[in-house]
């Protein structure tokens, strides 16, 4: 009953925003049941009755817990007491909250510069907590604000900002009901954004063409039966994609250029009938450079780079040609390559040619993963310096913020390796498992003087410290948050810039838990005292006061407290959606770039990391991936049958994986090779198990997102045990 009552409040107007994906709810079609299977798993994982309490810590040494798998660590239950692992300690020990804050303040005070501290953030964090966190960090004197966006959609933000002037998508949910075609690039909504499937199903049923661009034939993009419709389940559901393009890993840019090259041929045969020249002339720049680039690229390069035939590309171009309104969606299949920014800009080019931005039923849709990763960035969680935003903070709070750019996630790991970071604070997330080059990152973390983890559940990053580590347990989304002024709610921003409220209804897992907002405010009080004239504890006592500050310093949040109390919240402004492009040219920019190339030596393959269906980011709910037919384990590599045969390997054989970058070899041992329909030369593995193979120094141009989808590997048989 407790679980059912919680699920019925999930994604409801006065309920809990799902801590999983950032897919929005439809205001007009919101049902009593507004959650997916993975949302139910996330809530079950958070609301478990198991507890990691003082007795647990007394009975489990750090060394013993290090032998547990990531799945087993999560199964121990909710963190129930604040604990401290002293330098050289074997067991975490309970610590009072005030003592914990004093310890952190003391370590921060020992630093010779505030730039010797870094503050990581997870996309689970609310707008209110994120805003206070960045304010605290900037008052401390640094912009070292690495966050999970650095690892996922940073490439999208950089690409879109350069192309259309807004680092966010340009569509709303109602646009999907009007689209004539939806191109889905590098995304598996069945696992990562399941509620998106009901939207795609309705689009398919009314005749919208859905083109799935993915190296893997993901089950949910082939057919979907709504789990709340018994008739659909019996009849097998609705075919979703009208076209599957099994592009090679990192072949999306070649596909986009190929489609545009086909369209250019048609435009020259039928002048003025293919491209939207009124839109191009009035709102864009760079069209001549784009057309010259399309003429220069050869069809051999397009077909070889994409792994598709010219006929397949011609068919995709025909879908584009016949569609008045086109939406392009993408996820990390596009963002985690070296040329990720340039690839996303090719997707933008494809839409700009037809004027498919700022038109109902059309636009750009980067689908975010974590539920408030977009809101965190809106609140100012970024190491990049926005001078206008810093000026507004200065005017509001009377301190002078540093204008020195901070460290992103990759740079933070490098600084830790060099001993330049003495204190690392993580507001949610699992820094160790989320980041690349696991062994390098682990060794870097051991150099840190103090790690502070604000968490709900135990994870591997808690178990890696030589000098001292604090675990501060916080409330989950589902739990009641009562402060001095009464029950509080927080807000989040979904993938389509809708800001809405979230309020828990369950009794907290432990009386010792504090909200993320309370922890930040109490820590700031311990660090600053009465300096800067901010009453942090007053902000803790009433979150409306935080929202007043957000309203005063971030555009688009006018009357924040009033508007967010509306049933469905409110939508933030988006200039690109209005065909006003805030770029250096004051227009949308066609941007050209060479095709990505991967020169593989004999025996080498290209590996991408993916999720299983029983997983959300680094959180492991179970050991199955039933949509791909894999059960009971996660150390798996999906390989083309011919690639297996060429190497003398067989299906289900144990193999070792070796990544190759800059003459350095990294190895992950004892994986099960599984024959799978993936293009030749391509492989797929699960993260975080293969993060050990992703080089720290291999990252996307401009965005510096790790290249988790473009890892050069070789595969060899495992030695017998």
Secondary structure as GFF3:
##gff-version 3
##sequence-region A 1 721
A	DSSP	alpha_helix	2	8	.	.	.	ID=ss1
A	DSSP	alpha_helix	37	46	.	.	.	ID=ss2
A	DSSP	beta_strand	51	52	.	.	.	ID=ss3
A	DSSP	alpha_helix	54	59	.	.	.	ID=ss4
A	DSSP	alpha_helix	62	65	.	.	.	ID=ss5
A	DSSP	alpha_helix	70	75	.	.	.	ID=ss6
A	DSSP	beta_strand	78	79	.	.	.	ID=ss7
A	DSSP	beta_strand	83	86	.	.	.	ID=ss8
A	DSSP	beta_strand	93	94	.	.	.	ID=ss9
A	DSSP	alpha_helix	97	110	.	.	.	ID=ss10
A	DSSP	three_ten_helix	114	116	.	.	.	ID=ss11
A	DSSP	beta_strand	117	121	.	.	.	ID=ss12
A	DSSP	alpha_helix	127	140	.	.	.	ID=ss13
A	DSSP	three_ten_helix	148	151	.	.	.	ID=ss14
A	DSSP	alpha_helix	154	164	.	.	.	ID=ss15
A	DSSP	three_ten_helix	173	177	.	.	.	ID=ss16
A	DSSP	beta_strand	181	185	.	.	.	ID=ss17
A	DSSP	alpha_helix	189	192	.	.	.	ID=ss18
A	DSSP	alpha_helix	196	205	.	.	.	ID=ss19
A	DSSP	beta_strand	209	213	.	.	.	ID=ss20
A	DSSP	three_ten_helix	219	221	.	.	.	ID=ss21
A	DSSP	beta_strand	223	224	.	.	.	ID=ss22
A	DSSP	alpha_helix	230	235	.	.	.	ID=ss23
A	DSSP	beta_strand	238	239	.	.	.	ID=ss24
A	DSSP	beta_strand	243	245	.	.	.	ID=ss25
A	DSSP	alpha_helix	252	269	.	.	.	ID=ss26
A	DSSP	alpha_helix	277	283	.	.	.	ID=ss27
A	DSSP	beta_strand	284	285	.	.	.	ID=ss28
A	DSSP	alpha_helix	287	296	.	.	.	ID=ss29
A	DSSP	alpha_helix	299	306	.	.	.	ID=ss30
A	DSSP	alpha_helix	310	321	.	.	.	ID=ss31
A	DSSP	beta_strand	326	330	.	.	.	ID=ss32
A	DSSP	alpha_helix	332	335	.	.	.	ID=ss33
A	DSSP	alpha_helix	340	352	.	.	.	ID=ss34
A	DSSP	beta_strand	363	366	.	.	.	ID=ss35
A	DSSP	alpha_helix	373	379	.	.	.	ID=ss36
A	DSSP	alpha_helix	387	397	.	.	.	ID=ss37
A	DSSP	alpha_helix	409	417	.	.	.	ID=ss38
A	DSSP	beta_strand	423	427	.	.	.	ID=ss39
A	DSSP	alpha_helix	431	434	.	.	.	ID=ss40
A	DSSP	alpha_helix	438	445	.	.	.	ID=ss41
A	DSSP	beta_strand	450	455	.	.	.	ID=ss42
A	DSSP	three_ten_helix	460	463	.	.	.	ID=ss43
A	DSSP	beta_strand	468	473	.	.	.	ID=ss44
A	DSSP	beta_strand	482	483	.	.	.	ID=ss45
A	DSSP	beta_strand	486	487	.	.	.	ID=ss46
A	DSSP	beta_strand	490	493	.	.	.	ID=ss47
A	DSSP	beta_strand	498	502	.	.	.	ID=ss48
A	DSSP	alpha_helix	516	528	.	.	.	ID=ss49
A	DSSP	three_ten_helix	531	533	.	.	.	ID=ss50
A	DSSP	alpha_helix	536	541	.	.	.	ID=ss51
A	DSSP	alpha_helix	543	553	.	.	.	ID=ss52
A	DSSP	alpha_helix	560	563	.	.	.	ID=ss53
A	DSSP	beta_strand	570	571	.	.	.	ID=ss54
A	DSSP	three_ten_helix	576	578	.	.	.	ID=ss55
A	DSSP	beta_strand	588	589	.	.	.	ID=ss56
A	DSSP	beta_strand	605	610	.	.	.	ID=ss57
A	DSSP	beta_strand	615	616	.	.	.	ID=ss58
A	DSSP	beta_strand	619	620	.	.	.	ID=ss59
A	DSSP	three_ten_helix	626	628	.	.	.	ID=ss60
A	DSSP	beta_strand	636	639	.	.	.	ID=ss61
A	DSSP	alpha_helix	641	646	.	.	.	ID=ss62
A	DSSP	beta_strand	654	661	.	.	.	ID=ss63
A	DSSP	beta_strand	664	675	.	.	.	ID=ss64
A	DSSP	beta_strand	682	686	.	.	.	ID=ss65
A	DSSP	three_ten_helix	691	693	.	.	.	ID=ss66
A	DSSP	beta_strand	711	717	.	.	.	ID=ss67
###
